[in-house]
Amino acid sequence: MYDRYTDCFKCPSVDINLALENHPVPKSVMLKETRVLVATLWILHAGQAIYENLLKVDEPQWSVPAKWAVWEAKLKELENEEALSEEVKRVVGQTLERMAAVAITPS
């Protein structure tokens, strides 16, 4: 069924996309925070692998730096969003730090 995702990148590609790209913003703050936390946890725990996978993909919409830059810009926006809890903003800040470290770390 998911032959295209033999490398296990189906979940992060869906979860991160849902929270950090142009999708309708959930009306519920709880749902929005949940989506943001899921996306940030993927990046915090598997950011290096996700980054390296993006480097290998031969599709412009999924390549680094395009995808990584979109996610980083959205996280910077979320870091200052008043509706989000301080805990979520803290995790967003940690994720931005991790993204910067991953982007400069050679694989």
Contact map, one row per residue, 1 for C-alpha under 8 A:
11100000000000000000000000000000000000000000000000000000000000000000000000000000000000000000000000000000000
11111100000000000000000000000000000000000000000000000000000000000000000000000000000000000000000000000000000
11111100000000000000000000000000000000000000000000000000000000000000000000000000000000000000000000000000000
01111100000000000000000000000000000000000000000000000000000000000000000000000000000000000000000000000000000
01111111110000000000000000000000000000000000000000000000000000000000000000000000000000000000000000000000000
01111111100000000000000000000000000000000000000000000000000000000000000000000000000000000000000000000000000
00001111100000000000000000000000000000000000000000000000000000000000000000000000000000000000000000000000000
00001111111000000000000000000000000000000000000000000000000000000000000000000000000000000000000000000000000
00001111111110000000000000000000000000000000000001000000000000000000000000000000000000000000000000000000000
00001001111111000000000000000000000000000000000000000000000000000000000000000000000000000000000000000000000
00000001111111100000000000000000000000000000000000000000000000000000000000000000000000000000000000000000000
00000000111111111000000000000000000000100100000001000000000000000000000000000000000000000000000000000000000
00000000111111111000000000000000000000000000000000000000000000000000000000000000000000000000000000000000000
00000000011111111100000000000000000000000000000000000000000000000000000000000000000000000000000000000000000
00000000001111111110000000000000001001100000000000000000000000000000000000000000000000000000000000000000000
00000000000111111111100000000000001101110100000000000000000000000000000000000000000000000000000000000000000
00000000000111111111100000000000000000100000000000000000000000000000000000000000000000000000000000000000000
00000000000001111111111000000000001000000000000000000000000000000000000000000000000000000000000000000000000
00000000000000111111101000000001001100100000000000000000000000000000000000000000000000000000000000000000000
00000000000000011111110000000000000100100000000000000000000000000000011001100000000000000000000000000000000
00000000000000011111111000000000000000000000000000000000000000000000011001000000000000000000000000000000000
00000000000000000101111100000000000000000000000000000000000000000000000000000000000000000000000000000000000
00000000000000000110111110000000000000000000000000000000000000000000000000000000000000000000000000000000000
00000000000000000000011111000000000000000000000000000000000000000000000000000000000000000000000000000000000
00000000000000000000001111100001000000000000000000000000000000000000000000000000000000000000000000000000000
00000000000000000000000111111011000000000000000000000000000000000000000000000000000000000000000000000000000
00000000000000000000000011111011000000000000000000000000000000000000000000000000000000000000000000000000000
00000000000000000000000001111111000000000000000000000000000000000000000000000000000000000000000000000000000
00000000000000000000000001111111100000000000000000000000000000000000000000000000001100000000000000000000000
00000000000000000000000000011111110000000000000000000000000000000000000000000000000000000000000000000000000
00000000000000000000000001111111111000000000000000000000000000000000000000000000000000000000000000000000000
00000000000000000010000011111111111100000000000000000000000000000000000000000000000000000000000000000000000
00000000000000000000000000001111111110000000000000000000000000000000000000000000000100010000000000000000000
00000000000000000000000000000111111111000000000000000000000000000000000000000000000000000000000000000000000
00000000000000110110000000000011111111100000000000000000000000000000000000000000000000000000000000000000000
00000000000000010011000000000001111111110000000000000000000000000000000000000000000000010000000000000000000
00000000000000000000000000000000111111111000000000000000000000000000000000000000000000010011000000000000000
00000000000000110000000000000000011111111100000000000000000000000000000000000000000000000000000000000000000
00000000000100111011000000000000001111111110000000000000000000000000000000000000000000000000000000000000000
00000000000000010000000000000000000111111111000000000000000000000000000000000000000000000011001000000000000
00000000000000000000000000000000000011111111100000000000000000000000000000000000000000000000001000000000000
00000000000100010000000000000000000001111111111000000000000000000000000000000000000000000000000000000000000
00000000000000000000000000000000000000111111111101000000000000000000000000000000000000000000001001100000000
00000000000000000000000000000000000000011111111000000000000000000000000000000000000000000000011001000000000
00000000000000000000000000000000000000001111111000000000000000000000000000000000000000000000000000000000000
00000000000000000000000000000000000000000111111111000000000000000000000000000000000000000000000000000000000
00000000000000000000000000000000000000000111111111100000000000000000000000000000000000000000000001100100000
00000000000000000000000000000000000000000010011111110000000000000000000000000000000000000000000000000100001
00000000000000000000000000000000000000000000011111111000000000000000000000000000000000000000000000000000000
00000000100100000000000000000000000000000010011111111100000000000000000000000000000000000000000000000000000
00000000000000000000000000000000000000000000001111111110000000010001000000000000000000000000000000000110000
00000000000000000000000000000000000000000000000111111111000000000000000000000000000000000000000000000000001
00000000000000000000000000000000000000000000000011111111100000000000000000000000000000000000000000000000000
00000000000000000000000000000000000000000000000001111111100001110010000000000000000000000000000000000000000
00000000000000000000000000000000000000000000000000111111100000110000000000000000000000000000000000000000000
00000000000000000000000000000000000000000000000000011111110000100000000000000000000000000000000000000000000
00000000000000000000000000000000000000000000000000001111111001100000000000000000000000000000000000000000000
00000000000000000000000000000000000000000000000000000001111101100000000000000000000000000000000000000000000
00000000000000000000000000000000000000000000000000000000111111100000000000000000000000000000000000000000000
00000000000000000000000000000000000000000000000000000000011111100100000000000000000000000000000000000000000
00000000000000000000000000000000000000000000000000000000001111100110000000000000000000000000000000000000000
00000000000000000000000000000000000000000000000000000100111111110110000000000000000000000000000000000000000
00000000000000000000000000000000000000000000000000000111111111111111000000000000000000000000000000000000000
00000000000000000000000000000000000000000000000000100110000001111111100000000000000000000000000000000000000
00000000000000000000000000000000000000000000000000000000000000111111100000000000000000000000000000000000000
00000000000000000000000000000000000000000000000000000000000111111111110000000000000000000000000000000000000
00000000000000000000000000000000000000000000000000000100000011111111111000000000000000000000000000000000000
00000000000000000000000000000000000000000000000000100000000000111111111100000000000000000000000000000000000
00000000000000000000000000000000000000000000000000000000000000011111111110000000000000000000000000000000000
00000000000000000001100000000000000000000000000000000000000000000111111111000000000000000000000000000000000
00000000000000000001100000000000000000000000000000000000000000000011111111100000000000000000000000000000000
00000000000000000000000000000000000000000000000000000000000000000001111111110000000000000000000100100000000
00000000000000000000000000000000000000000000000000000000000000000000111111111000000000000000000000000000000
00000000000000000001100000000000000000000000000000000000000000000000011111111100000000000000000000000000000
00000000000000000001000000000000000000000000000000000000000000000000001111111110000000000001100100000000000
00000000000000000000000000000000000000000000000000000000000000000000000111111111000000000001100100000000000
00000000000000000000000000000000000000000000000000000000000000000000000011111111100000000000000000000000000
00000000000000000000000000000000000000000000000000000000000000000000000001111111100100001001000000000000000
00000000000000000000000000000000000000000000000000000000000000000000000000111111100000001101100000000000000
00000000000000000000000000000000000000000000000000000000000000000000000000011111110000001000000000000000000
00000000000000000000000000000000000000000000000000000000000000000000000000001111111100000000000000000000000
00000000000000000000000000000000000000000000000000000000000000000000000000000001111110000000000000000000000
00000000000000000000000000001000000000000000000000000000000000000000000000000000111110000000000000000000000
00000000000000000000000000001000100000000000000000000000000000000000000000000100111111011000000000000000000
00000000000000000000000000000000000000000000000000000000000000000000000000000000011111111000000000000000000
00000000000000000000000000000000000000000000000000000000000000000000000000000000000111111100000000000000000
00000000000000000000000000000000000000000000000000000000000000000000000000000000000011111110000000000000000
00000000000000000000000000000000100110000000000000000000000000000000000000000000000111111111000000000000000
00000000000000000000000000000000000000000000000000000000000000000000000000000111000111111111100000000000000
00000000000000000000000000000000000000000000000000000000000000000000000000000010000001111111110000000000000
00000000000000000000000000000000000010010000000000000000000000000000000000000000000000111111111000000000000
00000000000000000000000000000000000010010000000000000000000000000000000000110110000000011111111100000000000
00000000000000000000000000000000000000000000000000000000000000000000000000110010000000001111111110000000000
00000000000000000000000000000000000000000001000000000000000000000000000000000000000000000111111111000000000
00000000000000000000000000000000000000011011000000000000000000000000000000000000000000000011111111100000000
00000000000000000000000000000000000000000000000000000000000000000000000100110000000000000001111111110000000
00000000000000000000000000000000000000000000000000000000000000000000000000000000000000000000111111111000000
00000000000000000000000000000000000000000011001000000000000000000000000000000000000000000000011111111100000
00000000000000000000000000000000000000000010001000000000000000000000000100000000000000000000001111111110000
00000000000000000000000000000000000000000000000000000000000000000000000000000000000000000000000111111111000
00000000000000000000000000000000000000000000000000000000000000000000000000000000000000000000000011111111100
00000000000000000000000000000000000000000000001100100000000000000000000000000000000000000000000001111111110
00000000000000000000000000000000000000000000000000100000000000000000000000000000000000000000000000111111110
00000000000000000000000000000000000000000000000000000000000000000000000000000000000000000000000000011111110
00000000000000000000000000000000000000000000000000000000000000000000000000000000000000000000000000001111111
00000000000000000000000000000000000000000000000000000000000000000000000000000000000000000000000000000111111
00000000000000000000000000000000000000000000000100010000000000000000000000000000000000000000000000000000111
